[in-house]
Amino acid sequence: MVFKKMLGALGIGGPSVDTVLSQPGAQPGGMLAGQVNLTGGSTDVEIEHISLGLLTRMEHGEQDAVGEFHRITVSGPMRLAEGQNLSLPFQFALPWETPFTTVYGQQLHGMVMGLRTEVSIAKAVDKGDLDPVQVYPLPVQQRILDAFTQLGFVFKSADLEIGQLHGVHQSLPFYQEVEYFPAQQYAGMINEVELTFVASPHSVQVVLEFDKRGGLFRPGQDSFGRYTVSHGDAEETDWLQTVDGWIQQALQQRQSMFGQGAPGGYGQPGYGQGGYGQPGYGGQPGYGQQAGFGQQGYGQPGYGHQPSGGGMGSGMAGVAMGAVGGLAAGYLASEMIDGAFGDDEEEGSDEAGGEEEAPEEE
């Protein structure tokens, strides 16, 4: 929660900065608050500005890069006297599209987020170390994650992809993908599922992609569904039935497109299959804490759920760099990932066992 950085641009005896968050994190759209504490050095200095930036790790093809995606100014020009102690409070709202990094109290494997303080003195900019920031899912996002787990899907990985989803309005030049191994009842019909949320103040767009690497559909094409849900749906929807309906819709689309036999016997999905418990979002898939998930039956299904843009099609996540391209290029031109978040995230990855493997079928 606290980092201290001597302002190297001024050398020994310069002022120091200590940025403290009031809480470890917030939900997208929620407020992140804290204060920047300054301690004067051996001489008076003229500070030109103090700003805060949110940084995260993104992927572009085979490369990883760290980029800043949100910035606020804490202070403009000011004088810091020798030995003076000064606290500058700040508060700002996280962008609605901010990816979540913490699920069920665990850091989501593959996701990192940090807040960095930047102080400019005498046209020299000192960029401090990163203070970890936790971002929690919105209620509707959490309910959908719960439903995937209760249906038996097993967390595989998560990352941020630079690019834009076709037909989805984005304010940030990247989107989060949460990837799952298929539930047992869909084995042989689905190889993998990728779940993406794009939130706004009034709603969340949910994008599902199936078998992105081929297998279920002809090579190079995906099956996808795109749905718009309101924040008020979180407690008023039977998410088990809704999410299972989305998945069945994709499988039925396969039948209509290629004339293949319908997957036999949908029936009722195997809610709460044994052995899954809370998903291993922080490390090995499927071995999280054993616990009951949320309450089944959040109300009548389907309220406020309108499939968007026809709902089904192919190539949903094709990257249309266009207007986003120039901005994304700027992100890639920033510092590379090595060392930007320190050793904690790498150590956590090692402890988690690195790349996940699909669980063996019983």
C-alpha positions in Angstrom: 0.0 0.0 0.0 3.0 2.3 0.4 6.0 3.0 -1.7 8.8 5.5 -1.2 11.0 6.8 -4.0 13.9 9.2 -3.7 13.7 11.7 -6.5 16.8 10.5 -8.4 16.7 13.4 -10.8 17.9 15.6 -7.9 20.4 13.2 -6.4 21.1 12.7 -2.7 19.3 15.2 -0.5 16.3 15.6 -2.7 12.7 15.4 -1.6 10.9 12.0 -1.2 7.4 11.0 -2.1 5.2 8.5 -0.2 1.9 7.6 -1.9 -0.7 5.9 0.2 -4.0 4.4 -0.9 -7.0 4.6 1.5 -8.1 1.2 0.4 -6.4 -1.5 -1.7 -8.7 -1.2 -4.6 -12.2 -0.6 -6.0 -14.6 -1.8 -8.7 -14.7 -0.3 -12.2 -16.4 3.1 -12.0 -15.7 3.2 -8.3 -13.5 5.8 -6.5 -9.8 5.2 -5.7 -8.6 7.6 -2.9 -5.4 8.3 -1.0 -2.8 10.9 -0.5 0.6 11.8 -1.8 3.0 12.7 1.1 6.0 14.8 0.3 9.0 15.4 2.5 11.3 18.2 1.5 15.0 17.6 1.1 18.1 19.6 1.9 17.0 22.6 -0.3 13.8 24.3 -1.4 12.5 23.0 -4.8 9.9 24.2 -7.3 7.6 21.3 -8.3 6.1 21.7 -11.7 3.5 19.0 -11.4 2.6 15.8 -9.5 0.5 13.2 -11.3 -0.7 9.6 -10.9 -1.0 7.0 -13.6 -2.6 3.6 -13.7 -0.5 1.0 -15.5 -1.2 -2.5 -16.5 0.3 -5.3 -18.7 -1.1 -5.8 -22.1 -0.4 -8.3 -25.0 0.1 -7.4 -28.6 0.8 -10.6 -30.6 3.6 -12.4 -29.0 4.9 -9.4 -27.1 4.0 -8.1 -23.6 4.2 -4.4 -22.7 3.3 -2.2 -19.8 1.3 0.9 -20.6 -0.4 3.7 -18.7 -4.2 3.9 -19.5 -5.4 6.5 -17.0 -3.8 9.6 -15.5 -4.8 12.4 -13.1 -3.0 15.5 -12.0 -2.7 15.8 -8.2 -0.9 19.2 -8.2 0.3 21.9 -10.5 3.3 24.2 -9.8 4.1 24.5 -6.1 7.1 25.1 -3.8 8.3 22.5 -1.4 10.5 24.0 1.3 13.6 22.4 2.9 12.4 19.6 5.3 8.7 20.5 4.8 6.1 17.8 5.2 3.1 18.1 2.9 0.1 15.8 2.2 -1.9 16.1 -1.0 -5.2 14.1 -1.0 -6.5 12.6 -4.3 -9.6 10.8 -5.4 -10.6 9.6 -8.9 -13.0 7.2 -10.5 -11.6 4.1 -12.2 -12.6 3.9 -15.9 -15.6 1.6 -16.3 -13.6 -0.6 -18.7 -10.8 -1.2 -16.1 -10.1 -4.9 -16.0 -10.7 -6.7 -12.8 -7.6 -8.2 -11.1 -9.0 -9.9 -8.0 -11.6 -12.7 -8.0 -12.8 -14.5 -4.8 -10.1 -12.8 -2.9 -7.4 -14.1 -5.1 -5.2 -12.2 -7.6 -6.4 -13.3 -11.1 -3.5 -15.2 -12.6 -2.1 -13.2 -15.5 -3.4 -9.8 -14.4 -1.4 -7.0 -12.8 -2.3 -3.4 -12.0 -0.3 -0.6 -10.5 -0.4 3.1 -9.5 2.6 5.2 -10.2 3.4 8.7 -8.9 5.2 11.1 -11.2 6.9 14.2 -9.9 8.4 16.9 -12.2 11.1 19.2 -10.9 13.3 21.5 -13.0 12.0 19.7 -16.2 13.3 16.4 -14.9 10.5 13.8 -14.3 10.9 11.2 -11.7 8.6 8.1 -12.0 8.2 6.3 -8.8 7.8 2.6 -8.2 4.4 0.9 -8.7 1.9 0.5 -5.8 -0.4 -2.6 -6.5 -4.1 -1.8 -7.1 -6.8 -4.4 -6.8 -9.8 -4.1 -9.1 -12.9 -6.2 -8.1 -15.6 -7.4 -10.6 -18.8 -5.4 -10.8 -21.8 -7.3 -9.3 -23.1 -8.4 -12.8 -19.6 -9.6 -13.8 -19.3 -11.5 -10.5 -22.6 -13.3 -11.1 -21.6 -14.4 -14.6 -18.3 -15.6 -13.3 -20.2 -17.5 -10.6 -22.4 -19.1 -13.2 -19.5 -20.3 -15.3 -18.0 -22.0 -12.3 -21.3 -23.5 -11.2 -21.8 -24.9 -14.7 -18.5 -26.7 -14.3 -16.2 -24.5 -16.5 -12.6 -24.3 -15.2 -10.5 -21.2 -15.2 -7.5 -21.4 -17.6 -6.0 -18.0 -18.0 -6.6 -14.2 -18.3 -4.9 -11.5 -20.2 -5.4 -8.1 -21.8 -5.4 -7.9 -25.6 -4.6 -4.7 -27.4 -7.2 -4.0 -30.0 -10.9 -3.4 -30.5 -13.8 -5.8 -30.5 -15.9 -5.4 -33.7 -19.3 -3.8 -33.0 -18.4 -2.9 -29.3 -17.8 0.6 -28.2 -14.5 0.9 -26.2 -12.9 3.8 -24.6 -9.7 1.9 -23.8 -7.5 0.4 -26.5 -7.5 -3.1 -25.0 -10.0 -5.7 -23.6 -9.8 -8.4 -21.0 -10.1 -12.1 -21.9 -10.9 -14.7 -19.3 -10.4 -18.2 -20.7 -12.0 -21.4 -19.5 -11.7 -25.1 -20.1 -15.1 -26.6 -21.0 -17.5 -28.0 -18.5 -17.9 -31.8 -18.5 -21.3 -31.7 -20.1 -19.8 -29.8 -23.1 -16.7 -32.0 -23.5 -16.2 -32.8 -27.2 -18.4 -29.9 -28.3 -16.3 -27.0 -27.0 -12.6 -26.8 -26.7 -12.4 -23.5 -24.9 -14.5 -20.4 -24.0 -13.2 -16.8 -23.8 -15.3 -14.4 -21.8 -14.9 -10.6 -22.2 -16.7 -7.8 -20.4 -16.9 -4.2 -21.7 -18.6 -2.1 -19.0 -20.2 1.4 -19.2 -22.1 3.4 -16.6 -25.4 1.8 -17.4 -24.7 -1.6 -18.8 -22.1 -4.3 -19.5 -21.6 -5.9 -22.9 -20.7 -9.6 -22.6 -18.8 -11.2 -25.4 -18.3 -15.0 -25.6 -16.0 -16.7 -28.0 -15.8 -20.4 -28.5 -12.9 -22.4 -29.9 -10.9 -19.5 -31.0 -8.1 -21.8 -32.3 -10.5 -23.9 -34.3 -11.9 -27.3 -33.7 -15.6 -26.7 -33.2 -16.0 -24.5 -36.2 -14.1 -24.5 -39.5 -10.4 -23.3 -39.2 -9.9 -19.6 -38.6 -13.4 -18.8 -37.5 -15.0 -18.5 -34.1 -18.5 -18.8 -32.8 -19.5 -15.9 -30.6 -22.3 -14.3 -28.8 -22.6 -10.7 -27.8 -25.2 -9.6 -25.1 -26.0 -6.4 -23.3 -27.0 -6.7 -19.6 -27.8 -3.8 -17.2 -26.2 -3.4 -13.8 -29.6 -3.9 -12.3 -29.7 -7.4 -13.7 -27.2 -8.7 -11.2 -29.7 -9.6 -8.5 -32.7 -10.1 -10.8 -31.6 -12.8 -13.2 -31.1 -16.6 -13.0 -27.5 -16.5 -14.3 -27.1 -20.2 -14.4 -30.0 -20.5 -16.9 -29.0 -17.4 -18.8 -25.3 -18.3 -19.3 -26.1 -21.9 -20.2 -28.6 -20.5 -22.7 -25.9 -18.4 -24.3 -23.7 -21.5 -24.7 -26.4 -23.7 -26.0 -27.3 -20.9 -28.6 -23.7 -21.1 -29.9 -23.9 -24.9 -30.2 -27.2 -24.6 -32.0 -25.7 -22.1 -34.4 -23.1 -24.7 -35.2 -25.8 -27.1 -36.2 -27.6 -24.6 -38.4 -24.4 -23.5 -40.1 -22.9 -26.8 -40.9 -25.8 -29.2 -40.8 -24.3 -31.3 -38.1 -26.4 -33.3 -35.6 -27.4 -31.4 -32.5 -25.4 -32.2 -29.5 -27.4 -34.9 -27.7 -29.5 -34.3 -24.7 -29.0 -30.8 -23.4 -31.5 -31.3 -20.6 -30.6 -29.4 -17.4 -27.0 -28.4 -17.0 -25.0 -30.0 -14.2 -25.1 -27.1 -11.9 -22.6 -27.2 -9.0 -20.7 -30.2 -10.3 -18.6 -31.8 -7.6 -14.9 -31.2 -7.4 -14.8 -27.7 -8.7 -15.6 -25.6 -5.7 -14.3 -22.0 -6.0 -12.2 -21.8 -9.2 -8.4 -21.6 -9.0 -8.3 -18.1 -10.4 -5.0 -17.5 -8.7 -3.0 -20.5 -9.9 -3.8 -24.0 -10.9 -7.2 -24.3 -12.5 -10.1 -25.8 -10.5 -8.4 -26.1 -7.1 -9.6 -23.0 -5.3 -11.3 -23.0 -2.0 -14.2 -25.3 -1.4 -17.2 -23.2 -0.8 -20.8 -22.6 -1.8 -21.2 -20.1 -4.5 -23.8 -17.4 -4.3 -27.4 -18.3 -4.2 -28.9 -20.1 -7.1 -31.9 -18.4 -8.7 -31.4 -14.6 -8.7 -34.9 -14.1 -10.0 -36.7 -14.6 -13.2 -34.3 -15.2 -16.1 -33.8 -12.9 -19.0 -34.8 -9.5 -17.7 -32.9 -6.8 -19.6 -31.0 -9.2 -21.7 -31.1 -8.2 -25.3 -28.8 -10.0 -27.8 -26.9 -7.3 -29.6 -26.1 -7.2 -33.3 -27.8 -10.5 -34.0 -25.9 -12.2 -31.2 -24.0 -14.8 -33.4 -21.4 -14.7 -36.1 -17.7 -15.2 -36.7 -14.5 -13.2 -36.2 -15.8 -11.2 -33.3 -12.5 -10.3 -31.8 -10.8 -9.4 -35.0 -8.5 -6.4 -34.2 -9.6 -3.3 -36.0 -6.6 -1.1 -35.1 -7.9 1.9 -37.1 -8.4 4.8 -34.7 -7.2 2.7 -31.8 -4.0 1.8 -33.6 -2.2 5.0 -33.0 -3.1 5.0 -29.3 -2.1 1.4 -29.0 1.2 2.1 -30.7 1.9 4.7 -28.0 1.3 2.1 -25.3 3.7 -0.3 -27.0 6.3 2.4 -27.2 6.2 2.7 -23.4 8.5 0.7 -21.1 8.5 -3.1 -21.5 7.2 -5.3 -18.8 10.6 -6.4 -17.4 11.0 -5.0 -13.9 8.0 -2.6 -14.2 6.0 -4.4 -11.6 9.0 -5.7 -9.5 9.4 -9.3 -8.6 6.2 -10.0 -6.7 4.1 -10.9 -9.7 6.8 -13.1 -11.2 7.2 -14.9 -7.9 3.5 -15.4 -7.6 3.4 -16.9 -11.1 6.2 -19.3 -10.1 4.3 -20.4 -7.0 1.2 -20.9 -9.0 2.9 -23.3 -11.2 3.2 -21.2 -14.4 1.2 -22.3 -17.4 -2.0 -24.2 -16.5 -2.8 -27.5 -18.0 -6.2 -28.8 -18.7 -7.6 -31.0 -15.8 -7.7 -34.7 -16.5 -11.0 -36.2 -17.2 -12.2 -38.6 -14.6 
